[in-house]
Amino acid sequence: MTDSLIRALVEAIHSTPTQAVLYFSGGASQVLGWLAAVPGASNTVLEVIVPYSRMSMIQLLGKVPVQFTSKETAEDMALVAYNRALKLSKPGSPVVGVGFTGSLATTRPKLGDHRFYLSTRTSNRLWASSVTLSKGLRNRDQEERVSSQVLLKAIAEACKVPNSVTFDSDLTEGEVPDVSELHFDEDQELEQLIQGKICFKIFPFSNGTQTSNGDRKVILSGSFNPLHDGHLKLLEVAMSLCSGGYPCFELSAINADKPPLTVSQIKDRVKQFEKAGKTVIISNQPYFYKKAELFPGSAFVIGADTAARLINPKYYGGSYENMIETLVGCKRTGCTFLVGGRNMDGVFKVLEDFKIPDELKDMFISIPVDRFRMDISSTEIRKGLELK
């Protein structure tokens, strides 16, 4: 693979909408230089980490690998990278997580094979490849180059670059990659979300007319059982109060005090957003402090009843200090709360009816009553349907 072919492949990668997080260790280091040297790298590369030390790899994966250089470790790295890419990417953009781990030539002779493993994870595909190099055929620089070529081609395929399979690396005829591939349908992906393997899934049904700031999300969370006009109006008003952003609804498949939603229940609720032409994110985090970690820098649209719970020490083990510490943690992520009025026990309440701690006041923004007031609730709608 010549330098001109490498550049052409990188240009093709950068021209796709796919954004990537790359984790690699023990080889393929030239990939970063190739990607960064061609204009458009910021469109593709979200983050690169090289977990070279033992402890770095353990912290990255959250566990001790059975083998640090193995197919399983490359797949684990790709999955962690995929979840990270979901958090860092522009809303609705396709993402890929890339993992690579190798044992290449060093300053001392090796008893074992010179080999490397790589994996890519997208929303519906887990791909992995194992390559054993001909020992003594190349020096370290040459093994770095050929492993980088193989990894670059894998990234291109994950980004769906046309004809990427026609780009040949400098592997010899005897160095045949051992490739495996798994495909997931939507049901399997949602099962993975419920199990905590992936952190969220976006259904980008919006028409894309309100995305002046591509990175920031304006999120209305709820159970949406059912979705109603009050939800739609509240998010619309919230968007008018923000300086821009990507409007979306968020539904957690995991509930703090109820069983998880089933795949069938999730899909039924998602259909409501498809019909309304609104983007919805399915996550597995019922608590706002965890949502803030998933969606840093976002503006969460909430009702006054939710705001009251957020600042009530009762929900933090009865500790005022724990409440402050938790919400200050949310504040550090750059998140804010837009608060709409809500009927609470027969009384309409707004943000100004609650005492917000001084440390948190700039996190909470009131939605004026003259801009939004709607007393309808999903609970009342369900009760009305049950009576019919």
C-alpha positions in Angstrom: 0.0 0.0 0.0 1.7 3.2 -1.2 1.6 6.5 0.6 -0.7 7.9 -2.1 -3.1 5.0 -1.6 -3.0 5.6 2.2 -3.8 9.2 1.7 -6.7 8.4 -0.6 -8.1 6.0 1.9 -7.8 8.5 4.7 -9.5 11.2 2.6 -12.4 8.8 1.9 -12.7 8.0 5.6 -12.9 11.7 6.5 -15.6 12.3 3.8 -17.9 9.9 5.6 -20.2 11.0 8.5 -18.8 8.3 10.9 -17.0 9.5 14.0 -14.5 7.3 15.7 -12.8 6.6 19.1 -9.5 4.6 18.8 -7.8 2.6 21.5 -4.6 0.9 20.5 -1.7 -0.7 22.3 1.5 -2.5 21.1 1.4 -1.4 17.4 -0.4 0.3 14.6 0.8 3.7 15.9 1.2 5.1 12.3 -2.6 5.2 11.9 -2.9 8.3 14.1 -0.3 10.2 12.0 -2.0 9.2 8.8 -5.5 10.2 10.0 -4.2 13.5 11.5 -2.1 14.5 8.5 -5.0 14.8 6.1 -7.4 17.7 6.4 -10.8 16.7 7.9 -9.4 14.6 10.8 -11.6 16.5 13.3 -14.7 15.2 11.4 -13.6 11.7 12.1 -11.4 11.4 15.2 -13.1 12.0 18.5 -10.5 10.6 20.8 -7.3 8.4 20.7 -5.9 6.6 23.8 -2.9 4.4 23.9 -3.2 2.2 27.1 0.3 0.9 26.9 0.9 0.0 30.6 -0.8 -2.8 32.4 -2.6 -0.5 34.7 -3.7 1.7 31.9 -5.4 -1.2 30.1 -7.0 -2.4 33.3 -8.5 1.0 34.0 -9.7 1.4 30.4 -11.5 -1.9 30.4 -12.6 -1.9 34.0 -11.2 -5.4 34.5 -8.0 -7.5 34.2 -7.9 -9.1 30.8 -7.2 -12.8 30.7 -4.6 -12.0 28.0 -3.6 -8.5 27.2 -2.8 -9.4 23.6 -5.8 -11.3 22.4 -8.9 -11.1 20.2 -11.1 -10.9 23.3 -9.2 -7.9 24.6 -9.4 -6.1 21.2 -13.1 -6.7 21.1 -13.4 -5.3 24.7 -11.4 -2.3 23.7 -13.6 -1.7 20.7 -16.8 -1.9 22.8 -15.4 0.6 25.4 -14.4 2.8 22.5 -17.8 2.5 20.9 -19.6 3.6 24.1 -17.2 6.5 24.4 -17.8 7.5 20.8 -21.6 7.6 21.5 -21.0 10.1 24.4 -18.6 12.3 22.4 -20.2 12.3 18.9 -22.6 14.7 17.3 -26.2 13.6 17.9 -27.3 11.1 15.4 -23.9 10.6 13.8 -22.8 7.0 13.1 -19.9 6.0 15.3 -17.3 3.3 15.5 -15.2 2.1 18.3 -11.8 0.7 17.4 -9.6 -1.6 19.4 -6.1 -2.9 18.6 -3.6 -4.8 20.7 -0.4 -6.3 19.4 2.9 -8.0 20.3 5.4 -6.9 17.6 9.2 -7.0 17.3 11.1 -5.4 20.1 14.7 -4.8 21.1 15.0 -8.4 22.3 14.1 -11.7 20.5 10.6 -13.0 21.3 9.9 -16.6 22.0 6.3 -16.3 20.9 4.7 -15.2 17.6 4.7 -11.6 16.4 0.9 -11.0 16.2 -1.8 -8.5 16.5 -5.6 -8.3 17.0 -8.0 -5.6 16.0 -11.7 -5.1 16.3 -14.3 -2.5 15.2 -17.7 -2.0 16.8 -20.6 -0.1 15.2 -24.3 -0.1 16.1 -25.1 -3.3 14.3 -21.7 -5.0 13.8 -18.8 -6.4 15.8 -15.9 -7.3 13.5 -12.5 -8.7 14.6 -9.4 -9.9 13.0 -6.3 -11.8 14.1 -3.0 -11.7 12.2 0.2 -13.7 12.9 3.2 -12.1 11.2 6.1 -14.1 9.6 8.8 -13.9 12.3 12.0 -12.3 11.3 10.6 -11.0 8.0 10.4 -7.4 9.2 11.9 -5.0 11.7 9.7 -3.1 14.2 9.1 -0.1 11.9 8.0 -2.4 9.1 5.7 -4.4 11.5 4.3 -1.1 12.7 3.6 0.0 9.1 1.8 -3.3 8.0 -0.3 -3.4 11.2 -1.2 0.2 10.7 -2.3 -0.6 7.1 -4.5 -3.4 8.3 -6.1 -1.2 11.0 -6.7 1.7 8.6 -8.4 -0.6 6.1 -10.6 -2.0 9.0 -11.6 1.6 9.9 -12.4 2.4 6.3 -14.7 -0.7 6.1 -16.4 0.2 9.4 -17.0 3.7 8.0 -18.5 2.1 4.9 -15.9 3.6 2.5 -16.8 2.4 -1.0 -14.4 -0.2 -2.4 -12.3 -0.2 0.8 -11.8 -3.9 0.5 -9.8 -3.3 -2.7 -7.0 -1.6 -0.7 -4.4 -4.3 -0.1 -1.9 -4.2 2.8 1.7 -5.4 2.7 0.8 -8.7 4.3 2.3 -11.7 2.5 0.3 -14.5 1.1 1.0 -16.7 4.1 -0.1 -14.0 6.6 -3.9 -14.5 6.2 -6.1 -12.6 8.7 -8.5 -14.8 10.7 -11.7 -12.7 10.6 -14.9 -13.0 12.6 -18.0 -10.9 12.3 -21.3 -10.6 14.2 -24.3 -8.6 13.1 -27.0 -7.3 15.5 -30.6 -6.5 14.7 -32.5 -3.7 16.6 -33.9 -6.1 19.1 -30.4 -7.5 20.0 -29.0 -4.0 20.3 -31.8 -3.0 22.7 -31.1 -6.1 24.7 -27.5 -5.1 25.0 -28.6 -1.7 26.2 -30.8 -3.2 28.9 -27.9 -5.4 30.0 -25.6 -2.4 30.2 -23.3 -3.4 27.4 -24.0 -0.3 25.5 -24.9 3.0 27.1 -27.6 4.4 24.8 -29.1 4.3 21.3 -30.3 7.2 19.3 -33.3 7.1 17.0 -32.8 10.3 14.9 -36.3 10.9 13.6 -36.1 14.7 13.6 -36.0 16.6 10.3 -32.8 18.3 11.4 -34.1 21.9 11.2 -33.1 22.8 14.8 -29.5 21.9 15.1 -27.6 25.2 15.2 -25.2 23.8 17.8 -24.4 20.3 16.7 -22.7 19.2 20.0 -25.1 20.4 22.7 -28.3 18.4 23.4 -31.5 19.8 24.8 -33.1 16.8 26.4 -36.6 16.2 27.8 -36.5 12.9 29.8 -39.6 10.9 30.7 -41.4 7.6 30.5 -43.6 8.9 27.6 -46.4 6.5 28.3 -47.8 8.0 26.3 -46.1 10.9 24.5 -48.4 13.9 24.4 -48.7 17.5 23.2 -47.5 18.8 26.5 -44.1 17.0 26.0 -43.8 18.4 22.5 -44.7 21.9 23.5 -42.4 21.9 26.5 -39.4 20.9 24.4 -40.3 23.4 21.7 -40.4 26.2 24.2 -37.2 25.1 25.8 -35.4 25.2 22.4 -36.6 28.8 22.0 -34.9 29.7 25.3 -31.6 28.1 24.4 -29.0 29.6 22.2 -29.1 26.5 20.0 -28.7 22.8 20.3 -30.1 19.4 19.2 -33.6 18.8 20.6 -34.3 15.2 21.7 -36.4 13.2 24.1 -34.8 10.6 26.4 -36.3 7.4 27.7 -34.5 5.2 30.2 -35.1 1.5 29.7 -34.1 1.1 33.4 -36.3 2.5 36.1 -35.2 3.2 39.6 -38.1 1.4 41.3 -39.7 -0.7 38.6 -38.6 -3.6 36.4 -36.8 -2.7 33.2 -38.8 -2.1 30.1 -38.9 -5.0 27.7 -37.7 -4.7 24.1 -41.3 -4.7 22.9 -42.3 -1.9 25.3 -39.3 0.2 24.2 -40.1 -0.3 20.5 -43.8 0.6 21.1 -42.8 3.9 22.7 -40.2 4.6 20.1 -43.0 4.4 17.4 -44.6 7.4 19.0 -41.5 9.5 18.3 -41.2 8.2 14.8 -44.8 9.2 14.1 -44.2 12.7 15.6 -40.9 13.1 13.7 -38.9 13.7 16.9 -35.5 12.2 17.9 -35.5 10.0 21.0 -32.6 8.5 22.9 -33.0 5.2 24.7 -30.6 5.0 27.7 -30.2 2.8 30.7 -29.7 5.5 33.3 -32.7 6.5 35.5 -30.8 9.1 37.6 -30.0 12.6 36.4 -26.5 12.6 37.8 -25.8 9.6 35.6 -27.6 11.2 32.6 -25.2 14.2 33.1 -22.2 11.8 32.7 -23.8 10.3 29.5 -24.7 13.7 28.0 -22.2 16.3 29.2 -23.0 19.9 28.4 -26.6 19.2 27.9 -29.7 21.2 29.0 -32.2 18.9 30.7 -35.8 20.0 30.4 -37.7 19.0 33.6 -40.9 19.8 35.4 -41.1 21.6 38.8 -41.9 18.3 40.5 -38.7 16.8 39.2 -36.8 19.9 40.3 -38.3 19.5 43.8 -37.0 15.9 44.0 -33.5 16.9 42.7 -33.0 19.3 45.6 -34.6 17.1 48.3 -32.0 15.5 50.6 -34.5 12.6 51.1 -33.3 11.2 47.8 -29.7 11.3 48.8 -29.8 9.2 51.8 -31.2 12.1 53.9 -27.9 14.0 53.5 -27.9 17.6 52.4 -24.1 17.3 51.8 -24.6 14.3 49.5 -27.2 16.2 47.5 -24.9 19.2 47.0 -22.0 17.0 46.1 -24.0 15.1 43.5 -25.5 18.1 41.8 -22.2 20.0 41.8 -20.9 16.9 40.0 -23.6 17.4 37.4 -22.7 21.1 37.2 -19.1 20.2 36.4 -20.2 18.3 33.3 -21.7 21.6 32.0 -25.3 20.5 32.4 -28.2 22.8 33.2 -31.9 22.3 34.1 -34.7 24.2 32.3 -37.7 24.0 34.7 -41.3 24.2 33.5 -44.3 24.7 35.9 -46.1 21.6 37.0 -49.3 20.9 39.0 -48.2 19.3 42.3 -50.9 18.0 44.6 -53.5 20.4 43.1 -51.2 23.5 43.2 -49.3 24.8 40.2 -45.7 25.2 41.1 -42.8 26.9 39.3 -39.1 27.1 40.0 -39.4 30.3 42.0 -41.5 28.4 44.6 -38.4 26.4 45.7 -35.3 27.4 47.6 -32.4 26.5 45.4 -29.0 26.3 47.2 -26.7 29.1 46.3 -24.1 26.7 44.8 -26.7 25.4 42.4 -28.7 28.5 41.4 -27.0 29.0 38.0 -27.8 25.4 37.1 -31.6 26.0 37.2 -33.4 28.2 34.7 -37.1 28.9 34.9 -39.4 28.5 31.9 -41.8 31.5 32.1 -45.4 30.5 32.7 -46.5 32.8 29.9 -44.4 30.7 27.6 -45.5 27.3 28.8 -48.3 26.0 31.0 -50.0 22.7 30.3 -51.4 20.7 33.2 -51.9 17.5 31.1 -50.0 14.4 32.2 -49.3 11.0 30.9 -50.9 9.5 34.0 -54.2 11.3 33.4 -54.2 10.3 29.8 -53.7 6.7 30.7 -56.5 6.9 33.3 -58.8 8.4 30.7 -58.0 5.7 28.2 -58.7 3.0 30.9 -62.2 4.5 31.5 -63.1 4.2 27.8 
